[in-house]
């Protein structure tokens, strides 16, 4: 029997009407790419609610592994799009999937969340470690994506915005209980990226399947 897996993606933010980190998960579920053992949850782009929504889903589904997804910006679009959509300070090639290996205990982003809140400096969890390593099998996820033909790398900095915020709080709360971590996905074709939403949905399903098979301690 496959392990129970929880996958999360973010709602749209700012002026953007879509967010591929959630849209691809919804597509994967609707097309049957995710098994019955996989649950998905949409995360609000607010500092006050992001982790609370994830934690409620965690308690409801009791997963044995989890991955949170977020989108990063693209070099390939206009300067205005780049400025607005440069999530977490990342501007790498738009086809690459970044498996984040380290969560950092600080909020440090100049852009506001969807409630208009900006956090430029300060710890996320008081009296907690400066960094926490992801507990999911980053190398196995990378290998499975490479085998499927995706561009994928390990990253050591998830930025200072909501992606790292959720990543750190999730690791602090659940990382010692289950394999958990964060993955940054690229913009899709509709955002001047190079992956289709379908391709991204398949990549997410591949990662879920890899995590479900993971037998590490």
C-alpha positions in Angstrom: 0.0 0.0 0.0 1.4 3.4 -1.0 2.3 5.9 1.7 -0.1 8.8 2.3 1.4 12.0 0.6 0.4 15.6 1.1 1.2 18.1 -1.7 0.7 21.9 -1.4 0.8 24.8 -3.8 0.2 28.5 -3.5 -2.8 30.6 -4.5 -2.2 33.5 -7.0 -0.5 36.5 -5.6 -0.2 40.2 -6.4 -1.7 41.0 -9.8 -1.3 37.5 -11.2 -4.5 35.5 -11.8 -2.8 32.1 -11.7 -0.1 30.3 -9.9 1.4 27.1 -11.5 2.5 25.7 -8.2 -1.2 25.1 -7.4 -2.7 24.9 -11.0 -0.4 22.0 -11.9 -1.4 20.1 -8.7 -5.1 20.7 -9.5 -4.6 19.5 -13.0 -2.6 16.4 -11.9 -5.5 15.5 -9.5 -8.2 16.1 -12.1 -6.4 13.9 -14.7 -5.8 11.1 -12.3 -2.0 11.5 -12.2 -2.1 11.4 -8.4 -3.3 8.2 -6.7 -5.9 8.0 -3.9 -3.1 8.1 -1.4 -2.2 11.7 -2.4 -4.0 14.8 -1.0 -3.5 18.4 -2.2 -4.1 21.7 -0.4 -4.0 25.3 -1.7 -2.0 27.7 0.5 -2.8 31.4 0.9 0.0 33.8 0.2 -0.2 35.5 3.6 2.3 35.2 6.5 -0.6 34.8 9.0 -2.4 32.0 7.3 0.0 30.0 5.1 1.3 27.6 7.8 -2.0 27.3 9.6 -3.7 26.1 6.4 -0.9 23.6 5.8 -1.0 22.4 9.4 -4.7 21.8 9.3 -4.3 19.7 6.1 -1.5 17.8 7.8 -3.6 16.9 10.8 -6.6 16.0 8.6 -4.7 13.7 6.2 -1.9 12.5 8.5 0.6 12.1 5.6 3.6 9.9 5.7 5.5 12.3 3.4 4.9 15.8 2.1 6.1 18.3 -0.5 5.3 22.0 -0.7 5.6 23.8 -4.1 6.1 27.4 -5.0 6.9 29.3 -8.2 10.0 31.4 -9.0 10.4 34.2 -11.5 11.8 34.1 -15.1 14.5 35.9 -16.8 12.7 35.4 -20.1 9.9 37.9 -19.6 9.5 41.6 -19.5 11.3 43.8 -17.0 8.0 44.7 -15.3 7.0 41.1 -15.0 10.4 40.2 -13.8 10.2 42.8 -11.1 6.8 41.8 -9.9 7.2 38.0 -10.3 10.8 37.6 -9.1 9.8 35.2 -6.3 12.3 34.7 -3.6 15.0 36.5 -5.5 15.4 33.6 -7.9 16.0 34.3 -11.6 17.4 31.1 -13.1 16.5 29.4 -16.4 12.8 29.0 -16.7 12.7 25.3 -17.3 14.6 24.2 -14.2 12.9 22.7 -11.1 14.8 23.5 -7.9 14.6 21.0 -5.0 15.2 23.1 -1.9 17.5 21.4 0.7 17.7 24.1 3.4 15.0 26.1 5.2 16.2 29.3 6.8 14.8 31.0 9.9 14.2 34.4 8.6 11.6 36.4 6.6 13.4 38.9 4.3 11.4 40.0 1.3 10.7 43.5 0.0 7.4 42.5 -1.6 4.1 42.3 0.4 2.0 39.2 0.8 -1.7 39.2 -0.4 -2.7 41.0 2.8 -0.3 43.8 2.2 2.2 42.7 4.9 5.9 43.0 4.2 8.5 41.3 6.4 12.1 42.5 5.8 14.1 40.9 8.5 13.3 38.9 11.6 13.2 35.3 12.6 10.3 33.0 11.7 10.3 30.9 14.9 11.9 32.3 18.0 14.6 30.3 19.8 14.7 27.8 16.8 17.7 26.8 14.7 19.0 29.2 12.0 18.6 26.5 9.4 16.9 23.1 9.1 17.8 20.6 6.4 14.9 19.2 4.3 14.0 15.7 5.4 12.7 14.4 2.1 15.0 12.5 -0.3 16.2 15.4 -2.4 18.7 13.3 -4.3 16.1 10.7 -5.2 13.6 13.3 -6.3 16.3 14.9 -8.5 17.2 11.6 -10.0 13.6 10.7 -10.8 13.1 14.0 -12.5 16.3 13.7 -14.5 15.3 10.3 -15.6 12.0 11.7 -16.8 13.9 14.3 -18.9 13.3 17.4 -16.6 15.9 20.0 -15.9 16.4 19.8 -12.1 18.9 21.0 -9.5 19.4 21.0 -5.7 19.2 24.5 -4.2 20.4 25.7 -0.8 18.4 28.9 -0.6 14.6 29.1 -0.8 14.6 32.9 -0.6 13.0 35.2 2.0 9.3 35.2 1.0 6.3 32.9 1.7 8.0 29.9 0.1 10.8 29.8 2.6 8.4 30.9 5.4 6.2 27.9 4.8 9.2 25.6 4.3 10.8 26.6 7.6 7.6 26.4 9.6 6.7 23.0 8.1 10.2 21.7 8.8 10.1 23.0 12.3 6.8 21.4 13.0 6.8 18.2 11.0 10.3 17.6 9.5 11.3 15.2 12.2 8.1 13.2 11.9 7.9 12.7 8.1 10.0 13.3 5.0 9.2 16.9 4.0 10.6 19.6 1.9 10.0 22.4 -0.6 10.3 22.5 -4.4 10.5 25.6 -6.5 8.8 25.2 -10.0 9.3 27.4 -13.0 6.8 29.6 -14.7 4.8 27.8 -17.4 4.2 28.7 -21.0 1.4 31.1 -20.2 3.9 33.1 -18.1 6.6 32.9 -20.8 8.2 29.9 -19.3 9.1 26.8 -21.3 7.2 24.0 -19.5 3.5 23.4 -20.2 1.2 23.1 -17.2 0.7 19.4 -18.2 4.4 18.8 -18.1 4.6 20.4 -14.7 1.7 18.4 -13.4 3.5 15.2 -14.5 6.7 16.3 -12.8 4.8 16.8 -9.6 3.1 13.4 -9.9 6.6 11.8 -10.4 7.9 13.5 -7.3 4.8 12.3 -5.3 5.4 8.7 -6.5 9.1 8.9 -5.7 8.3 10.1 -2.2 5.6 7.5 -1.7 8.3 4.8 -2.4 10.9 6.3 -0.1 11.8 4.0 2.7 14.4 6.0 4.5 14.3 6.5 8.3 
